Amino acid sequence: MLIHGDLQLYNNYTEKYEYMDICLAIFQSADYRGPLEIRKCWETLITQTHERAIDDGRLPWEAVSEIVRRLGHRFSLSEYIFPPSKFTHQVLQ
């Protein structure tokens, strides 16, 4: 059985295919605290969610709030992954 390291998973799969929720999980498991990359993941995730909701005929704000609530619960203990004070501005855009 082959187990890939966090960096290899991030570089080869999650960032390449824009699996942003998985990117955030990798950042958390690796205790990575790079604010620019973390912010980029959230921005991409919010944009993707918004666009998919429109394509699916759903209300974008509901889809975004749902994913933020779900991931916020998942990452609530990781202030560097889910920084509420820095995050509010992104969601409101």
MOVENFEN-V370730 format. One record per pair of residues at least 24 apart in sequence whose ideal C-beta (glycine too) atoms are under 6 Angstrom apart, sorted by the first residue. I is the first residue (numbers start at 0). J is the second residue. Records with the same first field share a line. If there is no record, write none. Layout:
I = J, J
This chain:
5 = 29
19 = 43, 44
23 = 80
26 = 80
27 = 77, 80
32 = 79
41 = 89
